Amino acid sequence: MVNHDYVYAVDRDFGPFFLKVCSYFPFNAKLYVNGHEYAKRQLARQEIAFAALDNGILSWPIPSACKRSDRFVTALARA
């Protein structure tokens, strides 16, 4: 059995996230972020109106604005 420590925080750009760290060597860590929350925060930052769901976006007037955010989140997930 392995114990894990969790750190919960809120980032201005990514929104809520948590870091999961193994308490034993080699101290592996995983960062969990929500891509939908990131996209919503980027739309709000660009002052683009959108209809938000709990964990997603229902509609927005400029689809290309979300595609830019989605490409970034996809690239981040692959890294």
PyMOL Python script that loads the backbone (N, CA, C, O; Angstrom):
from pymol import cmd

cmd.read_pdbstr("""\
ATOM      1  N   MET A   1       0.856  -1.180   0.000  1.00  0.00           N
ATOM      2  CA  MET A   1       0.000   0.000   0.000  1.00  0.00           C
ATOM      3  C   MET A   1       0.901   1.242   0.000  1.00  0.00           C
ATOM      4  O   MET A   1       1.880   1.318   0.741  1.00  0.00           O
ATOM      5  N   VAL A   2       0.551   2.188  -0.831  1.00  0.00           N
ATOM      6  CA  VAL A   2       1.330   3.417  -0.968  1.00  0.00           C
ATOM      7  C   VAL A   2       0.466   4.601  -0.545  1.00  0.00           C
ATOM      8  O   VAL A   2      -0.693   4.705  -0.946  1.00  0.00           O
ATOM      9  N   ASN A   3       1.022   5.474   0.249  1.00  0.00           N
ATOM     10  CA  ASN A   3       0.309   6.682   0.660  1.00  0.00           C
ATOM     11  C   ASN A   3       0.584   7.804  -0.326  1.00  0.00           C
ATOM     12  O   ASN A   3       1.670   7.902  -0.897  1.00  0.00           O
ATOM     13  N   HIS A   4      -0.413   8.640  -0.511  1.00  0.00           N
ATOM     14  CA  HIS A   4      -0.275   9.809  -1.371  1.00  0.00           C
ATOM     15  C   HIS A   4      -0.686  11.052  -0.597  1.00  0.00           C
ATOM     16  O   HIS A   4      -1.580  11.009   0.248  1.00  0.00           O
ATOM     17  N   ASP A   5      -0.022  12.149  -0.898  1.00  0.00           N
ATOM     18  CA  ASP A   5      -0.403  13.447  -0.351  1.00  0.00           C
ATOM     19  C   ASP A   5      -1.011  14.261  -1.478  1.00  0.00           C
ATOM     20  O   ASP A   5      -0.576  14.171  -2.626  1.00  0.00           O
ATOM     21  N   TYR A   6      -2.003  15.042  -1.151  1.00  0.00           N
ATOM     22  CA  TYR A   6      -2.699  15.860  -2.144  1.00  0.00           C
ATOM     23  C   TYR A   6      -2.598  17.328  -1.761  1.00  0.00           C
ATOM     24  O   TYR A   6      -2.706  17.693  -0.590  1.00  0.00           O
ATOM     25  N   VAL A   7      -2.390  18.154  -2.766  1.00  0.00           N
ATOM     26  CA  VAL A   7      -2.384  19.603  -2.579  1.00  0.00           C
ATOM     27  C   VAL A   7      -3.444  20.164  -3.523  1.00  0.00           C
ATOM     28  O   VAL A   7      -3.382  19.954  -4.735  1.00  0.00           O
ATOM     29  N   TYR A   8      -4.411  20.874  -2.960  1.00  0.00           N
ATOM     30  CA  TYR A   8      -5.476  21.476  -3.746  1.00  0.00           C
ATOM     31  C   TYR A   8      -5.260  22.983  -3.811  1.00  0.00           C
ATOM     32  O   TYR A   8      -4.907  23.610  -2.813  1.00  0.00           O
ATOM     33  N   ALA A   9      -5.476  23.562  -5.001  1.00  0.00           N
ATOM     34  CA  ALA A   9      -5.289  25.002  -5.162  1.00  0.00           C
ATOM     35  C   ALA A   9      -6.135  25.489  -6.329  1.00  0.00           C
ATOM     36  O   ALA A   9      -6.723  24.698  -7.067  1.00  0.00           O
ATOM     37  N   VAL A  10      -6.185  26.808  -6.481  1.00  0.00           N
ATOM     38  CA  VAL A  10      -6.891  27.437  -7.588  1.00  0.00           C
ATOM     39  C   VAL A  10      -5.922  28.384  -8.278  1.00  0.00           C
ATOM     40  O   VAL A  10      -5.306  29.240  -7.643  1.00  0.00           O
ATOM     41  N   ASP A  11      -5.800  28.216  -9.584  1.00  0.00           N
ATOM     42  CA  ASP A  11      -4.924  29.062 -10.384  1.00  0.00           C
ATOM     43  C   ASP A  11      -5.768  30.070 -11.148  1.00  0.00           C
ATOM     44  O   ASP A  11      -6.906  29.784 -11.519  1.00  0.00           O
ATOM     45  N   ARG A  12      -5.210  31.240 -11.379  1.00  0.00           N
ATOM     46  CA  ARG A  12      -5.944  32.291 -12.091  1.00  0.00           C
ATOM     47  C   ARG A  12      -6.280  31.863 -13.519  1.00  0.00           C
ATOM     48  O   ARG A  12      -7.362  32.181 -14.012  1.00  0.00           O
ATOM     49  N   ASP A  13      -5.380  31.153 -14.188  1.00  0.00           N
ATOM     50  CA  ASP A  13      -5.607  30.747 -15.575  1.00  0.00           C
ATOM     51  C   ASP A  13      -6.280  29.387 -15.701  1.00  0.00           C
ATOM     52  O   ASP A  13      -7.181  29.229 -16.525  1.00  0.00           O
ATOM     53  N   PHE A  14      -5.868  28.404 -14.909  1.00  0.00           N
ATOM     54  CA  PHE A  14      -6.367  27.043 -15.054  1.00  0.00           C
ATOM     55  C   PHE A  14      -7.556  26.718 -14.175  1.00  0.00           C
ATOM     56  O   PHE A  14      -8.248  25.731 -14.424  1.00  0.00           O
ATOM     57  N   GLY A  15      -7.812  27.514 -13.160  1.00  0.00           N
ATOM     58  CA  GLY A  15      -8.909  27.219 -12.261  1.00  0.00           C
ATOM     59  C   GLY A  15      -8.483  26.221 -11.204  1.00  0.00           C
ATOM     60  O   GLY A  15      -7.296  26.125 -10.894  1.00  0.00           O
ATOM     61  N   PRO A  16      -9.427  25.475 -10.643  1.00  0.00           N
ATOM     62  CA  PRO A  16      -9.076  24.531  -9.584  1.00  0.00           C
ATOM     63  C   PRO A  16      -8.240  23.364 -10.133  1.00  0.00           C
ATOM     64  O   PRO A  16      -8.486  22.867 -11.232  1.00  0.00           O
ATOM     65  N   PHE A  17      -7.255  22.945  -9.344  1.00  0.00           N
ATOM     66  CA  PHE A  17      -6.424  21.807  -9.715  1.00  0.00           C
ATOM     67  C   PHE A  17      -5.938  21.128  -8.444  1.00  0.00           C
ATOM     68  O   PHE A  17      -6.052  21.674  -7.346  1.00  0.00           O
ATOM     69  N   PHE A  18      -5.391  19.926  -8.614  1.00  0.00           N
ATOM     70  CA  PHE A  18      -4.744  19.297  -7.470  1.00  0.00           C
ATOM     71  C   PHE A  18      -3.503  18.552  -7.923  1.00  0.00           C
ATOM     72  O   PHE A  18      -3.397  18.097  -9.062  1.00  0.00           O
ATOM     73  N   LEU A  19      -2.573  18.446  -6.993  1.00  0.00           N
ATOM     74  CA  LEU A  19      -1.301  17.774  -7.201  1.00  0.00           C
ATOM     75  C   LEU A  19      -1.271  16.557  -6.293  1.00  0.00           C
ATOM     76  O   LEU A  19      -1.464  16.670  -5.083  1.00  0.00           O
ATOM     77  N   LYS A  20      -1.028  15.392  -6.881  1.00  0.00           N
ATOM     78  CA  LYS A  20      -0.977  14.134  -6.132  1.00  0.00           C
ATOM     79  C   LYS A  20       0.490  13.692  -6.072  1.00  0.00           C
ATOM     80  O   LYS A  20       1.113  13.472  -7.110  1.00  0.00           O
ATOM     81  N   VAL A  21       1.040  13.563  -4.868  1.00  0.00           N
ATOM     82  CA  VAL A  21       2.456  13.228  -4.685  1.00  0.00           C
ATOM     83  C   VAL A  21       2.572  11.950  -3.864  1.00  0.00           C
ATOM     84  O   VAL A  21       1.972  11.827  -2.796  1.00  0.00           O
ATOM     85  N   CYS A  22       3.349  11.005  -4.374  1.00  0.00           N
ATOM     86  CA  CYS A  22       3.618   9.772  -3.635  1.00  0.00           C
ATOM     87  C   CYS A  22       4.561  10.096  -2.483  1.00  0.00           C
ATOM     88  O   CYS A  22       5.520  10.849  -2.651  1.00  0.00           O
ATOM     89  N   SER A  23       4.288   9.531  -1.326  1.00  0.00           N
ATOM     90  CA  SER A  23       5.099   9.857  -0.149  1.00  0.00           C
ATOM     91  C   SER A  23       6.334   8.963  -0.016  1.00  0.00           C
ATOM     92  O   SER A  23       7.075   9.086   0.960  1.00  0.00           O
ATOM     93  N   TYR A  24       6.566   8.072  -0.972  1.00  0.00           N
ATOM     94  CA  TYR A  24       7.729   7.194  -0.963  1.00  0.00           C
ATOM     95  C   TYR A  24       8.588   7.430  -2.198  1.00  0.00           C
ATOM     96  O   TYR A  24       8.104   7.928  -3.214  1.00  0.00           O
ATOM     97  N   PHE A  25       9.857   7.071  -2.103  1.00  0.00           N
ATOM     98  CA  PHE A  25      10.766   7.195  -3.233  1.00  0.00           C
ATOM     99  C   PHE A  25      10.216   6.408  -4.406  1.00  0.00           C
ATOM    100  O   PHE A  25       9.778   5.278  -4.193  1.00  0.00           O
ATOM    101  N   PRO A  26      10.205   6.909  -5.601  1.00  0.00           N
ATOM    102  CA  PRO A  26      10.875   8.084  -6.166  1.00  0.00           C
ATOM    103  C   PRO A  26      10.011   9.345  -6.168  1.00  0.00           C
ATOM    104  O   PRO A  26      10.265  10.253  -6.960  1.00  0.00           O
ATOM    105  N   PHE A  27       9.009   9.424  -5.312  1.00  0.00           N
ATOM    106  CA  PHE A  27       8.182  10.623  -5.118  1.00  0.00           C
ATOM    107  C   PHE A  27       7.515  11.087  -6.421  1.00  0.00           C
ATOM    108  O   PHE A  27       7.588  12.262  -6.782  1.00  0.00           O
ATOM    109  N   ASN A  28       6.877  10.165  -7.104  1.00  0.00           N
ATOM    110  CA  ASN A  28       6.155  10.511  -8.327  1.00  0.00           C
ATOM    111  C   ASN A  28       5.060  11.515  -8.013  1.00  0.00           C
ATOM    112  O   ASN A  28       4.476  11.500  -6.930  1.00  0.00           O
ATOM    113  N   ALA A  29       4.791  12.387  -8.975  1.00  0.00           N
ATOM    114  CA  ALA A  29       3.745  13.397  -8.793  1.00  0.00           C
ATOM    115  C   ALA A  29       2.909  13.494 -10.063  1.00  0.00           C
ATOM    116  O   ALA A  29       3.422  13.321 -11.168  1.00  0.00           O
ATOM    117  N   LYS A  30       1.631  13.770  -9.901  1.00  0.00           N
ATOM    118  CA  LYS A  30       0.720  13.998 -11.023  1.00  0.00           C
ATOM    119  C   LYS A  30      -0.049  15.280 -10.759  1.00  0.00           C
ATOM    120  O   LYS A  30      -0.511  15.531  -9.645  1.00  0.00           O
ATOM    121  N   LEU A  31      -0.177  16.083 -11.800  1.00  0.00           N
ATOM    122  CA  LEU A  31      -0.931  17.330 -11.728  1.00  0.00           C
ATOM    123  C   LEU A  31      -2.224  17.134 -12.499  1.00  0.00           C
ATOM    124  O   LEU A  31      -2.202  16.765 -13.673  1.00  0.00           O
ATOM    125  N   TYR A  32      -3.343  17.378 -11.848  1.00  0.00           N
ATOM    126  CA  TYR A  32      -4.657  17.218 -12.459  1.00  0.00           C
ATOM    127  C   TYR A  32      -5.294  18.590 -12.649  1.00  0.00           C
ATOM    128  O   TYR A  32      -5.510  19.323 -11.684  1.00  0.00           O
ATOM    129  N   VAL A  33      -5.593  18.933 -13.906  1.00  0.00           N
ATOM    130  CA  VAL A  33      -6.285  20.180 -14.221  1.00  0.00           C
ATOM    131  C   VAL A  33      -7.511  19.838 -15.064  1.00  0.00           C
ATOM    132  O   VAL A  33      -7.549  18.790 -15.709  1.00  0.00           O
ATOM    133  N   ASN A  34      -8.493  20.702 -15.060  1.00  0.00           N
ATOM    134  CA  ASN A  34      -9.722  20.500 -15.818  1.00  0.00           C
ATOM    135  C   ASN A  34      -9.672  21.374 -17.070  1.00  0.00           C
ATOM    136  O   ASN A  34      -9.695  22.601 -16.975  1.00  0.00           O
ATOM    137  N   GLY A  35      -9.604  20.749 -18.229  1.00  0.00           N
ATOM    138  CA  GLY A  35      -9.517  21.480 -19.491  1.00  0.00           C
ATOM    139  C   GLY A  35     -10.735  22.343 -19.774  1.00  0.00           C
ATOM    140  O   GLY A  35     -10.614  23.414 -20.369  1.00  0.00           O
ATOM    141  N   HIS A  36     -11.915  21.884 -19.350  1.00  0.00           N
ATOM    142  CA  HIS A  36     -13.124  22.687 -19.552  1.00  0.00           C
ATOM    143  C   HIS A  36     -13.068  23.973 -18.732  1.00  0.00           C
ATOM    144  O   HIS A  36     -13.469  25.037 -19.205  1.00  0.00           O
ATOM    145  N   GLU A  37     -12.577  23.871 -17.523  1.00  0.00           N
ATOM    146  CA  GLU A  37     -12.468  25.051 -16.669  1.00  0.00           C
ATOM    147  C   GLU A  37     -11.454  26.033 -17.257  1.00  0.00           C
ATOM    148  O   GLU A  37     -11.659  27.246 -17.208  1.00  0.00           O
ATOM    149  N   TYR A  38     -10.368  25.507 -17.809  1.00  0.00           N
ATOM    150  CA  TYR A  38      -9.369  26.361 -18.452  1.00  0.00           C
ATOM    151  C   TYR A  38      -9.996  27.113 -19.633  1.00  0.00           C
ATOM    152  O   TYR A  38      -9.801  28.320 -19.775  1.00  0.00           O
ATOM    153  N   ALA A  39     -10.740  26.407 -20.469  1.00  0.00           N
ATOM    154  CA  ALA A  39     -11.375  27.041 -21.625  1.00  0.00           C
ATOM    155  C   ALA A  39     -12.363  28.127 -21.181  1.00  0.00           C
ATOM    156  O   ALA A  39     -12.412  29.202 -21.778  1.00  0.00           O
ATOM    157  N   LYS A  40     -13.154  27.846 -20.131  1.00  0.00           N
ATOM    158  CA  LYS A  40     -14.099  28.853 -19.629  1.00  0.00           C
ATOM    159  C   LYS A  40     -13.377  30.090 -19.112  1.00  0.00           C
ATOM    160  O   LYS A  40     -13.818  31.213 -19.356  1.00  0.00           O
ATOM    161  N   ARG A  41     -12.283  29.896 -18.407  1.00  0.00           N
ATOM    162  CA  ARG A  41     -11.532  31.042 -17.874  1.00  0.00           C
ATOM    163  C   ARG A  41     -10.894  31.859 -18.983  1.00  0.00           C
ATOM    164  O   ARG A  41     -10.810  33.083 -18.880  1.00  0.00           O
ATOM    165  N   GLN A  42     -10.439  31.194 -20.052  1.00  0.00           N
ATOM    166  CA  GLN A  42      -9.843  31.929 -21.161  1.00  0.00           C
ATOM    167  C   GLN A  42     -10.898  32.737 -21.918  1.00  0.00           C
ATOM    168  O   GLN A  42     -10.631  33.862 -22.339  1.00  0.00           O
ATOM    169  N   LEU A  43     -12.089  32.172 -22.092  1.00  0.00           N
ATOM    170  CA  LEU A  43     -13.170  32.921 -22.740  1.00  0.00           C
ATOM    171  C   LEU A  43     -13.566  34.128 -21.892  1.00  0.00           C
ATOM    172  O   LEU A  43     -13.782  35.217 -22.424  1.00  0.00           O
ATOM    173  N   ALA A  44     -13.660  33.942 -20.585  1.00  0.00           N
ATOM    174  CA  ALA A  44     -14.011  35.052 -19.697  1.00  0.00           C
ATOM    175  C   ALA A  44     -12.915  36.118 -19.724  1.00  0.00           C
ATOM    176  O   ALA A  44     -13.206  37.314 -19.699  1.00  0.00           O
ATOM    177  N   ARG A  45     -11.672  35.685 -19.775  1.00  0.00           N
ATOM    178  CA  ARG A  45     -10.551  36.635 -19.816  1.00  0.00           C
ATOM    179  C   ARG A  45     -10.569  37.473 -21.091  1.00  0.00           C
ATOM    180  O   ARG A  45     -10.215  38.652 -21.070  1.00  0.00           O
ATOM    181  N   GLN A  46     -10.986  36.854 -22.214  1.00  0.00           N
ATOM    182  CA  GLN A  46     -11.080  37.564 -23.489  1.00  0.00           C
ATOM    183  C   GLN A  46     -12.407  38.308 -23.634  1.00  0.00           C
ATOM    184  O   GLN A  46     -12.683  38.914 -24.669  1.00  0.00           O
ATOM    185  N   GLU A  47     -13.224  38.251 -22.577  1.00  0.00           N
ATOM    186  CA  GLU A  47     -14.532  38.908 -22.536  1.00  0.00           C
ATOM    187  C   GLU A  47     -15.448  38.448 -23.664  1.00  0.00           C
ATOM    188  O   GLU A  47     -16.129  39.253 -24.299  1.00  0.00           O
ATOM    189  N   ILE A  48     -15.451  37.138 -23.901  1.00  0.00           N
ATOM    190  CA  ILE A  48     -16.332  36.524 -24.883  1.00  0.00           C
ATOM    191  C   ILE A  48     -17.478  35.879 -24.119  1.00  0.00           C
ATOM    192  O   ILE A  48     -17.254  35.074 -23.215  1.00  0.00           O
ATOM    193  N   ALA A  49     -18.711  36.234 -24.484  1.00  0.00           N
ATOM    194  CA  ALA A  49     -19.890  35.690 -23.799  1.00  0.00           C
ATOM    195  C   ALA A  49     -20.042  34.206 -24.121  1.00  0.00           C
ATOM    196  O   ALA A  49     -19.817  33.788 -25.256  1.00  0.00           O
ATOM    197  N   PHE A  50     -20.424  33.413 -23.124  1.00  0.00           N
ATOM    198  CA  PHE A  50     -20.646  31.988 -23.323  1.00  0.00           C
ATOM    199  C   PHE A  50     -21.624  31.486 -22.277  1.00  0.00           C
ATOM    200  O   PHE A  50     -21.788  32.084 -21.214  1.00  0.00           O
ATOM    201  N   ALA A  51     -22.270  30.376 -22.601  1.00  0.00           N
ATOM    202  CA  ALA A  51     -23.189  29.727 -21.661  1.00  0.00           C
ATOM    203  C   ALA A  51     -22.453  28.546 -21.050  1.00  0.00           C
ATOM    204  O   ALA A  51     -22.121  27.588 -21.748  1.00  0.00           O
ATOM    205  N   ALA A  52     -22.201  28.612 -19.755  1.00  0.00           N
ATOM    206  CA  ALA A  52     -21.402  27.586 -19.069  1.00  0.00           C
ATOM    207  C   ALA A  52     -22.280  26.485 -18.495  1.00  0.00           C
ATOM    208  O   ALA A  52     -23.397  26.724 -18.037  1.00  0.00           O
ATOM    209  N   LEU A  53     -21.743  25.280 -18.532  1.00  0.00           N
ATOM    210  CA  LEU A  53     -22.321  24.143 -17.832  1.00  0.00           C
ATOM    211  C   LEU A  53     -21.453  23.872 -16.612  1.00  0.00           C
ATOM    212  O   LEU A  53     -20.442  24.546 -16.412  1.00  0.00           O
ATOM    213  N   ASP A  54     -21.831  22.894 -15.794  1.00  0.00           N
ATOM    214  CA  ASP A  54     -21.014  22.565 -14.625  1.00  0.00           C
ATOM    215  C   ASP A  54     -19.592  22.176 -15.023  1.00  0.00           C
ATOM    216  O   ASP A  54     -18.622  22.615 -14.405  1.00  0.00           O
ATOM    217  N   ASN A  55     -19.481  21.353 -16.053  1.00  0.00           N
ATOM    218  CA  ASN A  55     -18.154  20.903 -16.482  1.00  0.00           C
ATOM    219  C   ASN A  55     -18.042  20.999 -18.000  1.00  0.00           C
ATOM    220  O   ASN A  55     -17.711  20.020 -18.671  1.00  0.00           O
ATOM    221  N   GLY A  56     -18.315  22.166 -18.526  1.00  0.00           N
ATOM    222  CA  GLY A  56     -18.215  22.352 -19.969  1.00  0.00           C
ATOM    223  C   GLY A  56     -18.809  23.678 -20.399  1.00  0.00           C
ATOM    224  O   GLY A  56     -19.129  24.541 -19.582  1.00  0.00           O
ATOM    225  N   ILE A  57     -18.945  23.811 -21.707  1.00  0.00           N
ATOM    226  CA  ILE A  57     -19.483  25.033 -22.295  1.00  0.00           C
ATOM    227  C   ILE A  57     -20.617  24.631 -23.224  1.00  0.00           C
ATOM    228  O   ILE A  57     -20.433  23.780 -24.094  1.00  0.00           O
ATOM    229  N   LEU A  58     -21.780  25.232 -23.052  1.00  0.00           N
ATOM    230  CA  LEU A  58     -22.949  24.914 -23.870  1.00  0.00           C
ATOM    231  C   LEU A  58     -22.869  25.607 -25.213  1.00  0.00           C
ATOM    232  O   LEU A  58     -23.051  24.974 -26.253  1.00  0.00           O
ATOM    233  N   SER A  59     -22.597  26.908 -25.200  1.00  0.00           N
ATOM    234  CA  SER A  59     -22.537  27.652 -26.463  1.00  0.00           C
ATOM    235  C   SER A  59     -21.696  28.903 -26.296  1.00  0.00           C
ATOM    236  O   SER A  59     -21.526  29.417 -25.191  1.00  0.00           O
ATOM    237  N   TRP A  60     -21.174  29.383 -27.421  1.00  0.00           N
ATOM    238  CA  TRP A  60     -20.387  30.618 -27.453  1.00  0.00           C
ATOM    239  C   TRP A  60     -20.468  31.166 -28.859  1.00  0.00           C
ATOM    240  O   TRP A  60     -20.636  30.396 -29.804  1.00  0.00           O
ATOM    241  N   PRO A  61     -20.351  32.490 -29.033  1.00  0.00           N
ATOM    242  CA  PRO A  61     -20.565  33.095 -30.345  1.00  0.00           C
ATOM    243  C   PRO A  61     -19.382  32.928 -31.313  1.00  0.00           C
ATOM    244  O   PRO A  61     -19.571  33.016 -32.526  1.00  0.00           O
ATOM    245  N   ILE A  62     -18.180  32.691 -30.803  1.00  0.00           N
ATOM    246  CA  ILE A  62     -16.994  32.610 -31.663  1.00  0.00           C
ATOM    247  C   ILE A  62     -16.340  31.245 -31.443  1.00  0.00           C
ATOM    248  O   ILE A  62     -15.511  31.105 -30.544  1.00  0.00           O
ATOM    249  N   PRO A  63     -16.693  30.234 -32.248  1.00  0.00           N
ATOM    250  CA  PRO A  63     -16.154  28.889 -32.021  1.00  0.00           C
ATOM    251  C   PRO A  63     -14.631  28.816 -32.084  1.00  0.00           C
ATOM    252  O   PRO A  63     -14.028  28.000 -31.388  1.00  0.00           O
ATOM    253  N   SER A  64     -14.007  29.644 -32.896  1.00  0.00           N
ATOM    254  CA  SER A  64     -12.548  29.581 -33.009  1.00  0.00           C
ATOM    255  C   SER A  64     -11.854  29.944 -31.702  1.00  0.00           C
ATOM    256  O   SER A  64     -10.720  29.523 -31.471  1.00  0.00           O
ATOM    257  N   ALA A  65     -12.513  30.716 -30.847  1.00  0.00           N
ATOM    258  CA  ALA A  65     -11.910  31.086 -29.565  1.00  0.00           C
ATOM    259  C   ALA A  65     -11.718  29.853 -28.685  1.00  0.00           C
ATOM    260  O   ALA A  65     -10.700  29.741 -28.002  1.00  0.00           O
ATOM    261  N   CYS A  66     -12.673  28.930 -28.688  1.00  0.00           N
ATOM    262  CA  CYS A  66     -12.535  27.714 -27.889  1.00  0.00           C
ATOM    263  C   CYS A  66     -11.565  26.740 -28.534  1.00  0.00           C
ATOM    264  O   CYS A  66     -10.891  25.989 -27.829  1.00  0.00           O
ATOM    265  N   LYS A  67     -11.481  26.736 -29.835  1.00  0.00           N
ATOM    266  CA  LYS A  67     -10.552  25.826 -30.498  1.00  0.00           C
ATOM    267  C   LYS A  67      -9.119  26.158 -30.137  1.00  0.00           C
ATOM    268  O   LYS A  67      -8.302  25.250 -29.984  1.00  0.00           O
ATOM    269  N   ARG A  68      -8.789  27.435 -29.998  1.00  0.00           N
ATOM    270  CA  ARG A  68      -7.431  27.817 -29.597  1.00  0.00           C
ATOM    271  C   ARG A  68      -7.136  27.286 -28.199  1.00  0.00           C
ATOM    272  O   ARG A  68      -6.057  26.747 -27.954  1.00  0.00           O
ATOM    273  N   SER A  69      -8.082  27.435 -27.289  1.00  0.00           N
ATOM    274  CA  SER A  69      -7.904  26.943 -25.925  1.00  0.00           C
ATOM    275  C   SER A  69      -7.818  25.425 -25.918  1.00  0.00           C
ATOM    276  O   SER A  69      -7.019  24.851 -25.177  1.00  0.00           O
ATOM    277  N   ASP A  70      -8.632  24.772 -26.735  1.00  0.00           N
ATOM    278  CA  ASP A  70      -8.649  23.316 -26.783  1.00  0.00           C
ATOM    279  C   ASP A  70      -7.321  22.769 -27.295  1.00  0.00           C
ATOM    280  O   ASP A  70      -6.832  21.760 -26.785  1.00  0.00           O
ATOM    281  N   ARG A  71      -6.736  23.414 -28.288  1.00  0.00           N
ATOM    282  CA  ARG A  71      -5.433  22.967 -28.801  1.00  0.00           C
ATOM    283  C   ARG A  71      -4.370  23.058 -27.723  1.00  0.00           C
ATOM    284  O   ARG A  71      -3.516  22.177 -27.616  1.00  0.00           O
ATOM    285  N   PHE A  72      -4.412  24.118 -26.918  1.00  0.00           N
ATOM    286  CA  PHE A  72      -3.435  24.267 -25.853  1.00  0.00           C
ATOM    287  C   PHE A  72      -3.596  23.185 -24.799  1.00  0.00           C
ATOM    288  O   PHE A  72      -2.608  22.612 -24.339  1.00  0.00           O
ATOM    289  N   VAL A  73      -4.824  22.903 -24.417  1.00  0.00           N
ATOM    290  CA  VAL A  73      -5.075  21.880 -23.401  1.00  0.00           C
ATOM    291  C   VAL A  73      -4.668  20.502 -23.935  1.00  0.00           C
ATOM    292  O   VAL A  73      -4.114  19.696 -23.187  1.00  0.00           O
ATOM    293  N   THR A  74      -4.935  20.219 -25.217  1.00  0.00           N
ATOM    294  CA  THR A  74      -4.530  18.943 -25.812  1.00  0.00           C
ATOM    295  C   THR A  74      -3.017  18.807 -25.810  1.00  0.00           C
ATOM    296  O   THR A  74      -2.484  17.749 -25.476  1.00  0.00           O
ATOM    297  N   ALA A  75      -2.325  19.875 -26.181  1.00  0.00           N
ATOM    298  CA  ALA A  75      -0.867  19.848 -26.177  1.00  0.00           C
ATOM    299  C   ALA A  75      -0.325  19.667 -24.766  1.00  0.00           C
ATOM    300  O   ALA A  75       0.668  18.968 -24.563  1.00  0.00           O
ATOM    301  N   LEU A  76      -0.966  20.289 -23.803  1.00  0.00           N
ATOM    302  CA  LEU A  76      -0.541  20.175 -22.411  1.00  0.00           C
ATOM    303  C   LEU A  76      -0.737  18.736 -21.919  1.00  0.00           C
ATOM    304  O   LEU A  76       0.098  18.215 -21.179  1.00  0.00           O
ATOM    305  N   ALA A  77      -1.821  18.106 -22.323  1.00  0.00           N
ATOM    306  CA  ALA A  77      -2.102  16.730 -21.896  1.00  0.00           C
ATOM    307  C   ALA A  77      -1.091  15.745 -22.484  1.00  0.00           C
ATOM    308  O   ALA A  77      -0.765  14.739 -21.853  1.00  0.00           O
ATOM    309  N   ARG A  78      -0.601  16.029 -23.679  1.00  0.00           N
ATOM    310  CA  ARG A  78       0.367  15.131 -24.317  1.00  0.00           C
ATOM    311  C   ARG A  78       1.762  15.295 -23.732  1.00  0.00           C
ATOM    312  O   ARG A  78       2.587  14.388 -23.846  1.00  0.00           O
ATOM    313  N   ALA A  79       2.039  16.430 -23.109  1.00  0.00           N
ATOM    314  CA  ALA A  79       3.395  16.691 -22.589  1.00  0.00           C
ATOM    315  C   ALA A  79       3.712  15.850 -21.382  1.00  0.00           C
ATOM    316  O   ALA A  79       4.808  15.951 -20.830  1.00  0.00           O
TER     317      ALA A  79
END
""", "prot")
cmd.dss("prot")
cmd.show_as("cartoon", "prot")
cmd.util.cbc("prot")
cmd.orient("prot")
